[in-house]
Amino acid sequence: MRALVTGGAGFIGSHLVDALMRSGYEVRVIDNLSQGRIENISRWIGAPGFEFIEGDVADEAIMREAVKSCDAVFHLAANPEVRLGDPRTHYRENVHATYVVLEAMRASDVKKMIFTSSSTVYGEARIMPTPEDYSPLLPISMYGACKLASESLIIGYCMMYDMGAAILRLANIVGSRARHGVIVDFIMKLRSNPRRLEILGDGEQTKSYLLVDDCVDAIMRAFESIDRGVEIYNVGSEDAINVKTIAGIVIEELGLRDVEMTYTGGVEGRGWRGDVRRMLLDISKIKSLGWRPRHNSAESVRLAARALKEEL
């Protein structure tokens, strides 16, 4: 089976490429390297069954060629920055790019798709853990809104053109090769000043964190279950931790002591406008497929910090 991975040189995408190649898939990656890095997939360059295309997923001509002869598409390419201010960037790189991918699939009669969505589609959910059928979906960021719009496009295409898709609403994914997010932010700040750490918001923002290895296992399990139509799965750990606790773990992993923590207060305690204060997903549906996280949130953060302190 030949799989196309959009954003395959990125953080999660490159770990997925590793898993697909080791499982015997032929893998084609398309990535414009704006977020991804060629070093993430360098071990596969020149390997039998592997192909890399440097190109923009939002370019219709490039995508039509990229999807040819593929059996499935793992659509991970996106702008991952929740704090990004310009909505046009999110629209082009998330919503329009998803439309282009779907049109290319339709033209080449590719019937299977994995889409990495986000827990941010729920907004400030009133029910925790939050199940997949929670409503109304009221995202509070452009990132979340564009992920939700992309989900709707995928559902429409699957219903109209007899495709099958698994949509994965991811918690905060952490681990090796990450280049944005709270752990990266803390490491970089502490490298600059090991005596003081500024924390955005009030430090009480509490969310679920999942190691990237567990995330990739979930993607592979969901892919194996695809038939026709659409299934939506929450993917995360079964607990949550706050930002203050994450700061303490990162400080420990860097071997620092007596670090002063300061807080910006943010927007009503959030780190920034659009930052969800509390998130915990009900993952019972994907657990019914035989998947479960091997690490809780604190373990995931610690393992990620341990890897990233060597990489950054």
C-alpha atoms as one frame of an Amber mdcrd trajectory, in Angstrom:
protein
   0.000   0.000   0.000   1.267   3.475  -0.877   0.447   6.232   1.572   0.732
   9.979   0.995   1.614  11.915   4.153   1.014  15.657   3.919   3.240  17.520
   6.357   5.344  14.387   6.644   8.528  16.267   7.557   6.850  17.899  10.531
   6.682  16.904  14.186   3.902  14.297  14.219   4.153  13.639  10.487   7.764
  12.492  10.581   7.065  10.081  13.444   4.146   8.714  11.415   6.437   8.290
   8.389   8.826   6.272  10.580   5.979   3.972  11.630   4.638   3.532   8.087
   8.056   2.757   6.628   8.838   0.264   9.375   5.458  -1.389   8.735   6.307
  -1.969   5.077   4.255   0.779   3.439   5.446   2.717   0.436   5.435   6.313
   1.603   5.286   9.568  -0.319   5.734  12.761   1.689   4.737  16.243   0.587
   5.928  19.146   2.731   6.896  22.737   1.937   9.333  22.728   4.903   7.857
  25.913   6.353   7.196  24.055   9.615   8.770  20.672   8.914  12.476  19.902
   8.643  14.195  17.631   6.149  16.361  16.241   8.980  13.234  14.618  10.434
  12.958  12.262   7.455  16.586  12.174   6.278  16.962   8.510   7.313  14.467
   7.549   4.604  15.815   9.646   1.718  16.914   7.198  -0.965  15.296   4.209
   0.757  13.227   1.830  -1.407   9.562   2.765  -1.324  10.124   6.304  -0.065
   9.595   9.526  -2.015   9.788  13.155  -0.912   8.110  16.064  -2.708   8.979
  19.564  -1.570   5.799  21.467  -2.298   2.800  23.298  -0.906  -0.276  21.210
  -0.136  -2.441  24.212  -1.056  -1.070  24.131  -4.637  -3.680  22.271  -6.681
  -1.351  21.161  -9.486   1.255  19.802  -7.069  -1.371  17.952  -5.028  -2.939
  16.352  -8.115   0.438  14.839  -8.946   1.292  13.954  -5.355  -1.845  11.891
  -4.779  -1.595   9.833  -7.983  -1.136   6.077  -7.462  -1.673   6.429  -3.712
  -4.076   4.212  -1.782  -4.581   6.518   1.184  -3.831  10.024   2.418  -2.698
  10.924   5.924  -3.441  14.645   6.018  -1.332  16.233   8.740  -0.152  19.415
   6.968  -1.412  22.509   8.785  -0.298  25.692  10.439  -0.036  24.516  14.063
   0.203  27.883  15.810  -2.953  28.513  17.868  -1.716  32.019  18.733  -1.355
  33.088  15.090  -3.074  36.424  14.521  -3.842  36.519  10.782  -6.970  34.449
   9.990  -6.060  34.400   6.283  -3.019  32.236   7.065  -5.107  29.703   8.985
  -7.729  29.655   6.248  -5.229  29.040   3.451  -2.996  26.551   5.250  -5.758
  24.634   7.031  -9.167  24.958   5.348  -8.190  25.657   1.736  -5.367  23.118
   1.898  -7.823  20.454   3.094 -10.156  21.277   0.197  -7.252  20.938  -2.259
  -6.288  17.558  -0.774  -9.874  16.307  -1.002 -10.248  17.466  -4.608  -7.009
  15.733  -5.557  -8.246  12.545  -3.879 -11.554  12.754  -5.737  -9.802  13.241
  -9.073  -7.575  10.192  -8.492 -10.278   8.074  -6.850  -8.372   7.740  -3.571
 -10.869   6.535  -0.998  -9.185   6.540   2.427  -8.088   9.448   4.588  -6.772
  10.151   8.068  -7.142  13.733   9.278  -5.481  15.080  12.406  -7.933  17.540
  13.885  -7.728  19.095  17.336  -9.393  19.182  20.730  -9.711  22.943  20.154
 -12.873  22.293  18.085 -14.715  21.820  21.414 -13.839  25.276  22.705 -14.543
  25.655  26.433 -16.445  22.387  26.847 -18.868  22.108  29.756 -18.561  18.306
  29.979 -15.290  16.647  30.985 -14.036  14.236  29.872 -15.501  15.517  26.606
 -17.009  12.892  24.263 -16.950  13.050  20.455 -20.706  13.769  20.300 -20.441
  16.820  22.555 -22.302  19.887  21.285 -22.419  22.676  20.463 -18.898  22.869
  19.044 -17.822  26.448  19.765 -14.080  26.892  19.095 -12.572  30.030  20.612
  -9.592  30.374  18.220  -9.153  30.663  14.470  -7.090  27.495  14.624  -9.952
  25.567  16.200 -12.491  27.093  13.831 -10.434  26.104  10.789  -9.967  22.554
  12.089 -13.729  22.286  12.529 -14.334  23.652   9.034 -11.881  21.089   7.654
 -13.737  18.316   9.459 -16.982  19.434   7.800 -15.377  19.406   4.361 -14.093
  15.881   4.902 -17.493  14.651   6.077 -19.182  16.201   3.038 -16.714  14.650
   0.596 -17.018  11.241   2.247 -20.806  11.318   2.029 -20.892  12.595  -1.564
 -18.025  10.627  -3.100 -18.044   7.324  -1.210 -14.818   7.956   0.696 -13.809
   6.711   4.132 -12.105   8.845   6.753 -11.028   8.796  10.376 -10.867  12.209
  12.024  -8.653  12.333  15.118  -9.239  15.135  17.603  -5.861  15.334  19.264
  -4.985  16.527  22.741  -1.646  18.326  23.197   0.925  16.093  21.515   4.479
  16.353  22.850   7.805  14.706  22.224  10.967  14.561  20.169  11.146  16.878
  17.111   8.550  19.330  18.428   9.440  22.921  17.685   6.545  24.793  19.287
   4.374  24.424  22.375   4.722  24.966  26.104   7.661  22.581  26.707   9.730
  24.088  23.901   8.817  27.582  25.134   9.937  26.782  28.692  13.215  25.164
  27.631  14.144  28.125  25.434  13.277  30.638  28.160  15.259  28.741  30.786
  18.245  28.458  28.481  18.146  32.246  28.193  17.639  32.826  31.927  17.981
  29.781  34.239  16.958  31.809  37.291  13.537  33.020  36.180  10.690  31.554
  34.116   7.832  33.631  32.756   4.618  31.613  32.429   1.852  32.869  30.163
  -1.535  33.121  31.884  -2.039  32.199  35.539  -0.425  28.754  35.323  -3.677
  26.976  36.166  -4.565  26.099  32.553  -5.153  22.347  32.803  -5.017  20.028
  29.783  -4.253  16.525  28.578  -0.802  15.767  27.127   0.101  12.725  25.022
   3.503  11.481  23.886   3.911  11.494  20.112   4.680   7.752  20.023   1.279
   7.022  21.573  -0.333   9.430  19.125   1.165   7.636  16.120  -0.032   4.293
  17.473  -3.548   5.758  17.649  -3.324   7.040  14.068  -2.272   3.627  12.807
  -5.047   1.870  14.737  -7.679   4.306  13.450  -6.428   3.897   9.887  -6.816
   0.135  10.081 -10.465   0.616  11.059 -11.478   2.847   8.123 -14.304   1.563
   5.959 -16.755   3.979   4.326 -18.138   7.138   5.858 -16.519   8.986   8.750
 -15.525   8.082  12.275 -14.347  10.700  14.760 -12.014   9.740  17.600 -10.645
  11.681  20.541  -6.953  10.928  21.133  -5.270  11.907  24.375  -4.215  10.700
  27.799  -6.717   9.883  30.531  -5.720  12.701  32.842  -4.673  16.346  32.713
  -2.038  18.548  34.333  -1.655  22.301  34.670   0.987  24.568  33.188   2.572
  25.222  36.585   3.216  21.479  36.979   4.701  21.314  33.474   7.065  24.146
  34.397   8.222  22.202  37.445   8.879  19.069  35.376  10.896  20.992  32.784
  12.925  22.711  35.507  13.717  19.312  37.065  14.702  17.776  33.723  17.074
  20.672  33.030  18.686  20.125  36.432  17.826  23.618  37.672  16.945  24.777
  41.199  15.488  27.853  42.845  13.868  29.094  39.631  11.482  31.997  40.183
   8.182  31.504  38.358   6.314  34.607  37.275   2.902  34.794  35.633   1.598
  37.209  33.007  -2.032  36.738  34.000  -2.910  36.632  30.312  -6.524  36.943
  29.198  -8.786  35.841  32.070  -6.036  33.449  33.132  -5.463  32.148  29.613
  -2.003  32.424  28.097  -3.457  34.304  25.127  -6.785  35.004  23.486  -8.037
  31.694  22.119  -6.179  29.560  24.683  -8.532  26.908  26.114  -8.222  26.844
  29.921  -9.370  23.271  30.547  -9.324  20.225  28.281  -9.745  16.521  28.956
 -11.029  14.133  26.304 -13.174  11.039  26.645 -11.081   8.453  24.764 -13.326
   5.430  25.313 -14.240   5.231  21.607 -10.695   4.759  20.317  -9.925   2.484
  23.260 -12.663   0.216  21.885 -10.379  -0.331  18.860  -7.711  -1.757  21.154
  -5.605   1.376  21.606  -4.768   3.001  24.910  -2.088   5.518  25.959   1.017
   4.025  27.524   1.842   7.230  29.391  -0.164   9.707  31.442   0.161  13.471
  30.988   3.008  13.980  33.466   4.990  11.053  32.061   4.451  12.327  28.515
   5.668  15.804  29.458   8.712  14.426  31.289   9.739  12.154  28.403   9.230
  14.993  25.942  11.312  17.421  28.027  14.052  14.793  28.341  14.218  14.378
  24.548  13.878  18.049  23.686  16.598  19.292  26.031  19.037  17.314  23.856
  17.581  18.568  20.558  16.996  22.272  21.122
